[in-house]
């Protein structure tokens, strides 16, 4: 199983939707709780966030591989599905 790193901002509505999707997914499939997650608030930890290749949050990495990067057009279903895909990828690794 691979660890996921999630870059986010505290007051970001897309990040809040991503977290809500994660909570719903864990309720639907408790096995997702086994995926190790590292959350990095980009404004609090620029030393960890700046070296990574991304523009928008939330962004999910597995190692150095970007699995998902939000865009301003993303809807809640898009964010939840991206979260599911990242969790599934981590579980297969």
N, C-alpha and C positions, 0 to 999 in steps of 0.2 A: 504494500500500500504506500502511496506517495503522499507526502505532505503538500498542502496547498498554501500559498501565500496570497493574502487578499489585501490589496491596497484600497483604502477608503478615506473618506472625510467625514467627520462627525456630523455635520449639518447638511450633508448631501442627501437629497430626496431619493436619488437612484440607489445610493448605498443603503438607505433605510428600506427601500423596496427589496433589495437583494437580501438583506438580513431577514426580512419578513418571509421571503420565499424560502430561505434556508430553514427557518423555524417550521414552516409548513411541511417542507420535504422531510425533515427529521421526524415529524409526527406521522407522516405517511410511511416512512421507511426508517425505523430506528437504527438500522445498520449503518446509516450515514454518520452516526455519532462516532464511529471508529476512525473516520478520516481526520488526520491531524491537520488543524488549521492554525495558521499564524496570521494575525490581523495587524496591519501596519497603518496607523493613521499618518497620512503623508505629511501633514504639517508639523506633527510632533516628532517624526523620525525621518527627516530628509536625508540623513546619512544612509538609511536603508532604502528609501524610495527613489532618490535621484539617480542612482546607477541603473535602474530598471527602465526598459523601453516602453513607455506608455504616455498617453495624453489625458485620458479620462478615467474616472473612478465610478464604480468599482472595477478593478482589474484583478484577474486571478492568474497566478503563475504556478506551475508545477516545475520546481527547479528554476531554470532560466527560460523555460518554454511558456509563452503566453497562451493561456487557454481561452481567455475571454477578456475583452475590454468594452465597457459600456460606451454607448454613444448617446447624444442628446435626444435622439429619436426613439430610444428604447422604451417599451411599455413594461408594465409589471409582468405580464406573461413571458415576455422575452427574457427579462432578468431572472425569473424563476427557472425557466428552461435552461438558461446558461449555467445557473447554479447546479442544477441537476446533472448536466453534462460534465461539469468540472468534477463533481463528486464521483460520478460513475468512472471517469477517466482515472481518478486517483485510486479508486478501488481496484481497477484492472491492472494497475502498474505493479 
